[in-house]
Structure formats: structure tokens, C-alpha cells
């Protein structure tokens, strides 16, 4: 390993975290850098969004888990750390920015910096990293590259980076077309201007080669063969495979042995015998290692303070599936299995909290937002779990003896002619308009709104604007609790029988409701089968068959024409339900149901 001529910096490594809002082209940019690095055969880089390896990431087009890759360029190893662009996964971001010395701030040439860009950049600047601004998608017909750059510089100044404005480096790029340039009107042939900036402008890692070993565990990986794998950047000293180290945990230090040592190379990891300060490494063989632990030399007594992570703002109740169809479709259905899976998730998902609800066999699972918890539920569902989930609730705090609730900054980009319904819907949810801007035919609206007002709002805004609204939000602050937010305007249709739905019965119901089930679907008593056109719940029989007679009359034997049922995604279902309802999640179906299945029980409960 070549050491820098300076005593405290390495010149052969750059550790860079990539910061971008959802859908600004971050993963496409990484694909482009990998392809142009010349280190891979075409067969190794098949398809698009190479780093989004997980099925959920590919389906949704978002990054959920942070990942590390390394690209060699001009005898320098560039460690790229990909981060999620969605604020719900901020727990991933807060951990990994501590491994970087520089950050690549990616903004869309048309949209400019968005709320999540601000959130992640704030975390990065607090960790002391040096930024480079990349204005991406300059090939868009509506691109306004100079303005987007100015907005990114303004954001940097707003977040306390004024001292870096004189020296901040920037470049314009089109990841889709595969080039970077210093002048948006002069396309080049490759990404070299960006790679040169990463090497020339960003500092190497600050090191302390003479001091004893010291490393903070920032990420955990898992292998079926070796168990937990600790990932982090070595701050001081060296580490060797087979060495005995001291692992500083919450309960104190324990001596353990390094079974395997790896450094990141290209898309994967390669085994090494020794690694030095500045290297990002993966260590095998450390039992019960957790994020926030410090790996140090024996008796060095130089542990890092445990990193603090922003508190969760939302909670849901996870419980076993208690419906009449329980156990038919899932592989893991017991409380013990759900508990073990949630405990495993806590090991690597630092923004998550899990508490058992006293006197029940249910768990309160707390996270950063509906999407954060929905991704966990979807992952469990695909693994074969069956469970029921309650309505999302915000977590209030007592500040100076008064209850405070979380508020969010909501940004809506909408065609100007569809602005009225947006203002009305957000206003009903206690949202306050903070800023309004025009950009061509679009209006950009920024609101402050209670977090509970956001639950279910996205679906309504998309319906009201015919899918043209672009909606983003991020946590802002805790403020005194606002008065009640209006509940769902419509009641639901509740099945009063068990059986298979019949076209004849659904045809009679569809004129006064919006159905959630089609014909031939198995339902049970207490299951929600549609939305009522009025504000009250209605008990219905969706399994009623047409009575057969031996009389025939014209018009009585027409074909039954049914509207397609409303397709409820997991997030839409979670946002839709009320306090007395549950979402039943199985590997094959998502169903809505009442907590009390029998109509007599619900009536008795309402009287109380």
C-alpha cells in the first residue's frame, strides 16, 4: 500500500458517498462509471441498475440498502458508497456517511435539488465530507442546467457549507448517454471529467497509521456460512487476518479473533491478509457484532462513541394472522417466528425499534415512515410470513411538558390547472402553504403538514390530479399537536358471510360502491370487500347467487358486466385502513378486514 507523503492522508484511495433524490439517476450513473472503467467483461454488467440487486429495489426503481463498490482509476481506488434517496431509509444514510471523505451530490437538470437531497446532504456535511455537484440528465428537453447548479449551491450555503462555496467543484452529465462535461452545451465522449474530479478534487482518507487499530462498524452483512460480517472504515492502525482484536459493545469489550478479512474490489470483495487505515473492509468471525461497535487493538481503550440515529416517527402493530384463512398460504405463522424475524431485522436496520405490547402477543414496530415499514412487511411476506398489521400511527413526544407531534415538509409539483384540488386536500389535512413557484406549465408548492395528515394523502392527491402530481416529503420538526385531522370520508362494505364471491352479487353492489374483490374470490365474515359511496359501513353478502326458476323472460338473462376491482398495493392498504381495521398480509394475498369479525361484536363495541 502506498502511503501519502503527508503524514495524515492517503493518496491511493478515495471514499465517496453518492447523494441523490429518488429517480435523479444515481444508480444509472454508477452503471455508467462501471461500464467505462474498463475493469469488467460485458457479461458481468448485464441489464440496468446493476447495484439494485434486491428484487424490491428493481421493481420499485428505488435504492433501499446502501452498497459498496470499488472502481480503479489512474492508480487510485475509488470506493463508491451508494445510498438510498428516500428519507424513509435515512437510517442507512446516517451510518454510511461516516465512511466517506467526499460526496457526489447528484441533482436533476430539470428538477434541481429536492427534499431528500437536502436531508441526505445535511447528514453528509455534518459528518465533514467534501461535496462535488453533478448536474445529471442535461439531455432532457426541459433541462435548465445552470439554474439547477445555482439551486444546488444555494442549498449547500443553506446547510452551512458557505466556506466550501469558493472551492466547490461541479460537472454536468448525462448518465443515460454516458458522458460528463464542464459545459452543458459541449457533450464529450465519456465520464472521464467526473472521474478526474473524484481523484483530483476530493481528499484521500485521513489516517493515523502509527496509532493502535480503531474501526467503527457501520454496516452489517450476512452469510449463511459465516454469520454476521462487519463492514467499516479503518480509522487508525492496521488489521490482519487471524488477529485477536477487542470488540467494544454496549455491555463492554470482548476479545475475538478475525476469521476472514476482505477489501472491496470492483463489484465484490476480495480476501486480503492485511488492511491499513483508510481502507473499507469486511470482517468475518466476530460473534454478535452490532452496528455502532468499535473494533480496536487489545487493551487500546479507544472506542468510538456510539452513533446516534434520528428517532422513528411512525409505528404499526404487527401480530399473528387471526383470520379464518390463517395458516393456509404462509410458511411462518406463529408469534415466535415473527419475533425472531423482527429481532434479525434490528441487527442491520438501525432506524427500526421493536417493542412487545404488554398483555398481548403483538409487537409495536416503529420506523421512519409508511414506506420504511411497508418494505419490511413486503420482504417478510416474500420470505413466507403471514401476519396482520394495524393502522400506522405517529409517535408524539412530550417537550417541556406539552405533547408535540412530527411535522413534515411536503413538496408537490403539479400542472397549474390541477392546483386547486391539491390546495384543498392538503388544507383539509392541516397543511400550511409555505412557498409557491411557477416553472413553465407546472406549479411547485411547498407545505408544512403534520405527519398523520400525510397518511393516505398520496393516493388522494394522485386521484385528484389524474396521476400528474409529483409528491415528496421529509421530516421537518416536532411542533405542538394540531387538532384532529379528518378521517376517511367513505365507509366500507363488510362481508357478512364466508364463501366465494359471485358475479350476480357483485353486479348489484358495484353501482353504490368501489369493489376491492373480483368474482370467484374467497372471502370470510368481517372481511372488507369494497368502499361504500356513503360515510357509513355496510354489511353485504357478496356470495349471493341468482335464484334459478324455470321461467324465462327477455332481459332477465343478460350478461353481467363487472367493473375491474380496485387493486390495493401494500402501502395503499396500510394508508387506507382505520383504527378498527387490519391489513392481513400473506405470501399470496393482501386483504383488508375488521378487527372484530362478527357484526354483533362490532355493534356491542360501538355501544360502549
C-alpha positions, 0 to 999 in steps of 0.5 A: 500500500502506498502511503501519502507523503503527508503524514495524515492522508492517503493518496491511493484511495478515495471514499465517496458517498453518492447523494441523490433524490429518488429517480435523479439517476444515481444508480444509472450513473454508477452503471455508467462509471462501471461500464467505462472503467474498463475493469469488467467483461460485458457479461458481468454488467448485464441489464440496468441498475446493476447495484439494485440487486434486491428484487424490491429495489428493481421493481420499485426503481428505488435504492433501499440498502446502501452498497459498496463498490470499488472502481480503479482509476489512474492508480487510485481506488475509488470506493463508491458508497451508494445510498438510498434517496428516500428519507424513509431509509435515512437510517442507512444514510446516517451510518454510511456517511461516516465512511466517506471523505467526499460526496457526489451530490447528484441533482436533476437538470430539470428538477434541481435539488429536492427534499431528500437531497437536502436531508441526505446532504445535511447528514453528509456535511455534518459528518465533514465530507467534501461535496462535488455537484453533478448536474445529471440528465442535461439531455432532457428537453426541459433541462435548465442546467445552470439554474439547477447548479445555482439551486444546488449551491444555494442549498449547500450555503443553506446547510452551512457549507458557505466556506466550501462555496469558493472551492466547490467543484461541479460537472454536468452529465448525462448518465443515460448517454454516458458522458460528463462535461464542464459545459452543458452545451459541449457533450464529450465522449465519456465520464472521464471529467467526473472521474478526474474530479473524484481523484483530483478534487476530493481528499484521500482518507485521513489516517493515523497509521502509527496509532493502535487499530480503531474501526467503527462498524457501520454496516452489517452483512450476512452469510449463511456460512459465516454469520454476521460480517462487519463492514467499516472504515479503518480509522487508525492502525492496521488489521490482519487476518487471524488477529485477536482484536477487542470488540467494544459493545454496549455491555463492554469489550470482548476479545475475538479473533478475525476469521476472514478479512476482505477489501472491496474490489470492483463489484465484490470483495476480495480476501486480503491478509492485511488492511491499513487505515483508510481502507473499507473492509469486511470482517468475518468471525466476530460473534454478535457484532452490532452496528455502532461497535468499535473494533480496536487493538487489545487493551487500546481503550479507544472506542468510538462513541456510539452513533446516534440515529434520528428517532422513528416517527411512525409505528404499526402493530404487527401480530399473528394472522387471526383470520379464518384463512390463517395458516393456509398460504404462509410458511411462518405463522406463529408469534415466535417466528415473527419475533425472531424475524423482527429481532434479525431485522434490528441487527442491520436496520438501525432506524427500526425499534421493536417493542412487545405490547404488554398483555398481548402477543403483538409487537409495536414496530416503529420506523421512519415512515409508511414506506420504511415499514411497508418494505419490511412487511413486503420482504417478510411476506416474500420470505413466507410470513403471514401476519396482520398489521394495524393502522400506522400511527405517529409517535408524539413526544412530550417537550417541556411538558406539552405533547408535540407531534412530527411535522413534515415538509411536503413538496408537490409539483403539479400542472397549474390547472390541477392546483386547486384540488391539491390546495384543498386536500392538503388544507383539509389535512392541516397543511400550511402553504409555505412557498409557491413557484411557477416553472413553465406549465407546472406549479411547485408548492411547498407545505408544512403538514403534520405527519398523520395528515400525510397518511393516505394523502398520496393516493388522494392527491394522485386521484385528484390530479389524474396521476400528474402530481409529483409528491415528496416529503421529509421530516421537518420538526416536532411542533405542538399537536394540531387538532384532529385531522379528518378521517376517511370520508367513505365507509366500507362494505363488510362481508357478512358471510364466508364463501366465494364471491359471485358475479350476480352479487357483485353486479348489484353492489358495484353501482353504490360502491368501489369493489376491492374483490373480483368474482370467484374470490374467497372471502370470510365474515368481517372481511372488507370487500369494497368502499361504500359511496356513503360515510357509513359501513355496510354489511353485504353478502357478496356470495349471493347467487341468482335464484334459478326458476324455470321461467324465462323472460327477455332481459332477465338473462343478460350478461353481467358486466363487472367493473375491474376491482380496485387493486390495493398495493401494500402501502395503499392498504396500510394508508387506507385502513382505520383504527378498527381495521387490519391489513392481513398480509400473506405470501399470496394475498393482501386483504383488508378486514375488521378487527372484530369479525362478527357484526354483533361484536362490532355493534356491542363495541360501538355501544360502549 
